[in-house]
Structure formats: C-alpha cells, structure tokens
Amino acid sequence: TQQTQFVVAGGKTITTHVTKLDYVKVGSLKKEDLYAGIIEYEGPEVPHQGLLGMNFIKDLEYRIDFEKQFLVWEK
C-alpha cells in the first residue's frame, strides 16, 4: 500500500492508504486491477462494509432500488 490524500464528500481532505486489488466482484459484474482507498470508518454502526468507488461504476448503467436496497445493473 501507499499513503495518499483523498478528498471525500463534503470537501474534507484525509490521509489514507491505497492498494491495488486483483478484482472486485459485485453480483454478476467483475472488474480487475482496481485501486481501493483504505479508510477507517468513524461513526455509528452500519450494516455494510465498504463503498463502491467511481472507478468501478463510472462506465456502468445502473439504478438504485431503495425499497429493496439493491443496485440493479442495466443491460
């Protein structure tokens, strides 16, 4: 891993680590050789681990089903 600066939602700059992942798979989609920021979460307990970055979703068509709490990949 290497240390770098990230600008997060709200404009705050944080220092974090970045690593290269062999792949990330979400449902039926798989992308290889992605970089991921390792950010220590601070806040109330949440029922998930991690966030999908723009490097995964930037070229995909999707919608969010808020009722079922799913990402739906559009063909």
N, C-alpha and C positions, 0 to 999 in steps of 0.2 A: 504494500500500500504506500501511497504518498500523501502528504499533507497538502491541502489547498484551501482556498477561500470560496465559499458559496454565498450567493445572495438568495435568501429564502423569501417566501410570501410575506408581504409587509415591508420588504426592503432591507431587513436586517442582514448584516454580513456575519457569517460564522466561519470558524476554522474547523475543518473536518478532514477525514481521510477518504481517499478514493481508491477503489480496487477494480480490476478488470475481471468480469465474470465470464466463464466459458459460455453460459447461456442463461436465459430467463424464459421460463415457460408459464404462460397464463392460459388456462383452458386448452384450446386446440392450437394456440399460437406459440411459436418458439422463435426467439431471436438470439443470435450468437454474438459473442465478443462485445458485450456491452460494459460500459463503465458504470459503477454504482458508488454513490456517496454513502459513507457510513456515519450516520448522525444519531447521537444519543438522544432518545426521546425524553422530554420532560413534560409532565402534565398528568392529567387524570388517566386511569386505566382505560384502554380502548380494546375492542375485540378483533383487532387486526395487527399484522406485523409488516411494516414497510409501506412504501408508496411507489406506484409506477411512475417512472420519470418520462420526460418528453422524448428521450432517446428511444424509448420503447413504443410510445403511442403516436409519435409525430406523423407517421405516414399511414396510419390506420383509420378506418372509418368505424366509429362505434357510437353507442348511445348508452346512457346510464339508466337502468331500470331501478328507480329509487324505491319503489314499493317492495320489490323482491331483493334489493340490494345486490344487483349483478351488473357487470359490464356485458353488453351484448355486442359482439363483433358483427359489423355489417359486411355482407359479401360484396 
